[in-house]
Amino acid sequence: MLEKIRVPKRGPGRPRKKPDSLAADRAYSNGPCREYLRRRGIRHTIPEKTDSQAARLRKGSRGGRPPAFDEERYKKRNTIERAVNRLKQYRAVATRYDKRGYVFLGTAAAASLVIRLRT
């Protein structure tokens, strides 16, 4: 999904392919995900799983230091989660019966417009 990101620039020029930062839940706190983000130079806010934390602490000084975590940035992720959950209330978006990506994008855009107009 990160390969598809295009951040438009103001004025001429190609869009950026790298976001400024990323906030994810505990499911993405594994090593390969963190390594991929580090390699691409993307700042990330991902909480550490409790079992990973316990394993790191068991290793002592060989376990390394805990990954950086910004609580304030992670709290802002809640807004996006609630918006996605509102979109999922529309059956066509939640089940994704559309075969083509551009049709699904139109369905999600129409549902977003309805949500925006009702609020």
NUZALO-795271 format. One record per residue (C-alpha): y, z negated, x negated. Coordinates in steps of 0.001 Angstrom, whole numbers, plus 500000, padded with zeros to 6 digits. Layout:
YZX;...
% end
This chain:
500000500000500000;502378499247497140;501939502802495852;503555504174499053;506783502144498786;509989504146498484;513236502162498321;516109504604499004;519122504625496709;522723504822497797;523915508274496875;521936510888494956;518747510243493057;515103509576493652;514067506446495521;512665503483493608;508909503009493758;508964499321492919;510162496490495177;512290493675493775;509793491022494821;506716490448496948;505599487489499078;501948487266500081;499565484683501477;496749482863499709;494290485712500209;496109487665497489;496218484877494927;493288486229492909;493587487342489304;493419491126489762;496238491116492344;498456488959490151;497637491078487093;498525494297488960;501895492862490016;502569491582486505;501707494978485000;504138496750487345;506842494127486729;507043492964490354;508077489340490895;505712487670493317;505543484524495413;501918483763496196;500651480210496764;497665479174494699;494389478470496516;493299474845496398;489908475679494884;491572477809492175;493966474980491484;491106472477491207;489198474797488844;492289475241486671;492848471486486515;489185470858485631;489574473074482559;492344470854481291;494602472416478659;492400475542478587;493156476150482276;496663477348481569;499788476579483493;500130477026487246;501594480315488508;505264480230489472;505933479623493162;509290479701494967;509037477766498244;512366479001499627;511388482641499199;507977481984500743;509583480425503838;511425483698504517;508040485422504791;507596483668508165;510192485989509754;508155489054508829;504927487450510059;506481486753513459;507778490336513719;504317491741512953;502766489420515537;505229490672518150;504248494243517331;500577493347517727;501236492357521347;501379496088522092;497832497302522512;498408500720520959;499740499096517796;497116496342517609;494084498592518114;495414501727516405;493616504364518420;495872507090516987;494053509360514558;497087510581512671;499353508355510614;502582509912511862;501548509330515486;500844505665514728;504200505391512955;505879506755516091;503977504271518254;505037501373516014;508646502633516039;508653502874519852;507231499340520149;509883498098517687;512626499673519773;511331498042522946;511214494658521217;514729495122519842;516154496180523194;514588493226525000;515969490620522589;
% end
